[in-house]
Amino acid sequence: MAAQKILVVDDDKHIVELIKLYLTKEGYEVKEVYDGKEAVEQAQKYDPQLILLDLMLPGMDGYQVCTEIRKKSNVPVIMLTAKGETFDKVLGLELGADDYIVKPFDPKELVARVKALLRRSTAVQKENTSNVLRYDNLEINVSNYTVTYHGQQLDFPPKEFELLHFLAQHPNQVFTREQLLDRIWGYEYVGDTRTVDVHVKRIREKFREEDNWGIGTVWGVGYKFETK
C-alpha cells in the first residue's frame, strides 16, 4: 500500500523539518513548500491526501491559499497559526479549513490530528460510495462534487456540498449545529456555530421555495433536510 502524501506549507524551514521528521516516522510521504503560490501549484501537482498550511506566508497568506485550493480540491487542510497571530476561526472554517493548530505545538498532537483527519476523510469516502442522491429536480453526485438542479449544474464549494449531501443522506433527521460542525468540518468546535448558519443560508439561496424538499430550521436545535 502506497504511503499517504502530506504537503507541508510553511516559510519556517525549522518547523517544516520538525514536522517532516515526525510524519515520516509515522510512514507518511512528505513534500515541503515554503510559499503560498507554490502551495497552490503543488496541491494540484503533488495531489496530497492532506495539507498542513501555515497562516502567514510570503506572497499569499494561508487564507488565500486555502481559497484557491478549495476551487479545485476537497483535500483536508489543517491551518498552522503562531500564538498571538490574528486567526479568525470562523473565517478559516468558511474558507474550507478542516482543523487548525496553534504554534508552538506538541508534534505528537499534530500527528494525532493528522491521523484523525485522514481517518475521517477515508470514512467519508467509503460512506459516499452510493455516489448519487436524487430528489425531485435535484441530483447530488458525490463522485464529482456536483449538484444539478432543474437540469442546471450549480456552483457548490466543497463544504457547502458536503453539508447539503450529509443532510440529504438523512432526510427528516435533525442535527445540532455542533453535530454538523463535527461531521462536516471534522472536529468539535464549541461556541463557534455561526459557520453552519452561514453555509445553510448560502445553500438555501441557490434553490427555489416551491420544491417539496429543503433545509428546515428546528428552532433551538439545528437543521434537517425536510421532505414534504
C-alpha positions in Angstrom: 0.0 0.0 0.0 1.4 3.4 -1.0 2.2 5.9 1.7 -0.3 8.7 2.2 1.1 12.0 0.9 1.1 15.2 3.0 2.0 18.7 1.7 3.6 20.9 4.4 3.5 24.6 3.7 5.5 26.9 6.0 8.2 29.5 5.4 10.0 28.5 8.6 12.3 25.7 7.5 13.0 24.5 11.0 9.2 24.0 11.6 9.0 22.1 8.3 11.9 19.8 9.1 10.4 19.1 12.5 7.0 18.2 11.0 8.6 16.1 8.3 10.7 14.2 10.9 7.6 13.2 12.9 5.4 12.4 9.9 7.9 10.3 8.0 8.5 8.3 11.2 4.8 7.5 11.0 5.1 6.3 7.5 3.8 9.3 5.6 5.4 10.8 2.4 6.1 14.5 2.9 6.6 17.3 0.4 7.9 20.7 1.7 6.7 24.0 0.3 7.8 27.5 1.6 5.4 30.0 -0.1 1.8 30.4 -0.9 1.9 30.4 -4.7 3.9 27.1 -4.9 1.5 25.6 -2.4 -1.5 26.2 -4.7 0.5 24.6 -7.6 1.7 21.6 -5.6 -1.8 21.0 -4.2 -2.7 20.0 -7.7 0.5 18.5 -9.0 1.5 16.5 -5.9 -2.1 15.5 -5.2 -1.7 15.1 -1.4 -4.1 13.3 0.9 -3.7 16.2 3.5 -2.2 19.7 3.6 -0.6 21.4 6.6 -0.9 25.1 5.8 0.7 28.0 7.7 -1.3 31.2 8.0 1.4 33.7 7.4 3.2 33.0 4.1 5.1 35.2 1.7 3.1 36.2 -1.4 -0.2 34.7 -0.5 -1.4 34.1 3.1 -3.0 30.9 4.3 -6.5 32.2 3.8 -5.8 33.0 0.1 -4.1 29.7 -0.4 -7.0 27.7 1.2 -9.5 29.6 -1.0 -7.6 28.8 -4.2 -7.2 25.1 -3.2 -10.9 24.8 -2.5 -11.8 25.9 -6.0 -10.3 22.6 -7.3 -9.9 20.2 -4.4 -11.5 18.9 -1.3 -8.3 17.7 0.3 -8.3 18.0 4.1 -6.5 21.2 5.3 -5.0 21.9 8.8 -4.1 25.5 9.3 -1.0 26.3 11.4 -1.0 29.6 13.3 1.5 31.2 15.6 0.4 32.1 19.1 -0.7 35.7 19.1 -1.4 35.8 15.4 -4.9 37.0 14.5 -6.7 33.9 13.3 -10.4 34.1 12.6 -11.6 30.6 13.3 -15.0 31.0 11.7 -13.4 32.5 8.6 -10.9 29.7 8.4 -13.7 27.1 8.5 -15.8 29.0 6.0 -12.9 29.1 3.5 -12.6 25.4 3.8 -10.0 24.6 6.5 -10.9 21.4 8.4 -8.8 22.0 11.5 -6.2 24.3 13.0 -3.4 24.0 15.5 -1.5 26.8 17.3 2.3 27.0 17.3 4.3 26.1 19.2 2.6 22.7 19.2 3.4 19.3 20.5 4.5 17.3 17.5 2.7 14.2 18.9 -0.6 16.3 19.0 0.0 17.3 15.4 0.5 13.7 14.3 -2.7 12.7 16.2 -4.7 15.5 14.4 -3.3 14.4 11.1 -4.2 10.7 11.7 -7.7 11.6 12.9 -8.5 13.9 9.9 -7.2 11.3 7.5 -9.3 8.6 9.2 -12.4 10.8 8.9 -11.7 11.7 5.3 -11.3 8.0 4.4 -14.5 7.1 6.2 -16.4 9.8 4.4 -15.2 8.5 1.0 -16.3 5.0 1.9 -19.6 6.1 3.2 -20.2 8.0 0.0 -19.8 5.1 -2.4 -23.6 5.4 -3.3 -22.4 8.3 -5.5 -25.7 9.9 -6.4 -28.6 11.2 -4.2 -31.8 12.1 -6.0 -34.8 14.2 -5.0 -37.4 16.0 -7.2 -35.4 18.3 -9.6 -32.3 17.7 -7.5 -29.2 15.4 -8.1 -26.3 15.4 -5.7 -23.3 13.5 -7.2 -20.5 12.8 -4.7 -18.2 11.3 -7.2 -17.5 14.6 -8.9 -19.0 17.0 -6.2 -21.7 18.4 -8.5 -25.2 19.5 -7.7 -27.7 19.5 -10.6 -31.0 21.4 -10.0 -33.8 21.6 -12.6 -31.2 20.3 -15.1 -28.7 23.0 -14.4 -25.3 22.4 -12.6 -24.9 24.8 -9.7 -21.7 26.2 -8.2 -21.2 24.5 -4.9 -17.9 25.0 -2.8 -16.8 21.7 -1.1 -18.1 22.5 2.4 -21.5 23.6 1.1 -21.7 20.5 -1.0 -20.7 18.2 2.0 -23.3 19.9 4.3 -26.1 19.5 1.7 -25.1 15.9 0.9 -24.9 14.9 4.6 -28.3 16.4 5.4 -29.8 14.9 2.2 -28.4 11.5 3.2 -30.5 11.6 6.4 -33.9 13.1 5.3 -36.1 14.5 8.2 -33.4 13.7 10.8 -32.5 16.7 13.0 -28.8 17.6 13.6 -27.5 20.2 16.0 -25.0 22.8 14.8 -22.3 21.2 16.9 -23.0 17.8 15.3 -22.8 19.3 11.8 -19.5 21.0 12.6 -18.1 17.8 14.0 -19.3 15.8 11.0 -18.5 18.2 8.1 -15.5 20.2 9.5 -14.2 17.2 11.3 -13.9 18.2 15.0 -15.9 19.7 17.7 -15.9 23.5 17.6 -17.8 24.5 20.7 -19.0 28.1 20.7 -18.5 28.9 17.0 -21.5 27.5 15.3 -22.1 30.6 13.1 -20.3 29.0 10.2 -23.1 26.3 10.0 -25.7 29.1 9.8 -23.7 30.9 7.1 -23.4 27.8 5.0 -27.1 26.8 5.3 -28.0 30.4 4.3 -25.8 30.1 1.2 -27.2 26.7 0.2 -30.8 27.9 0.6 -30.2 30.9 -1.6 -29.4 28.5 -4.5 -32.8 26.9 -4.5 -36.4 28.0 -5.0 -39.1 27.8 -2.4 -41.6 25.7 -4.3 -39.7 22.4 -4.1 -41.1 19.6 -2.0 -37.8 19.4 0.0 -35.5 21.9 1.6 -33.3 22.5 4.7 -35.6 23.2 7.6 -34.7 25.0 10.8 -35.6 23.3 14.0 -35.6 26.3 16.4 -33.3 25.9 19.4 -31.9 22.7 18.0 -30.4 22.8 14.5 -31.3 21.8 10.9 -32.8 18.9 8.9 -33.3 18.1 5.2 -37.0 18.2 5.1 -39.1 16.2 2.6 -42.7 17.2 2.2 
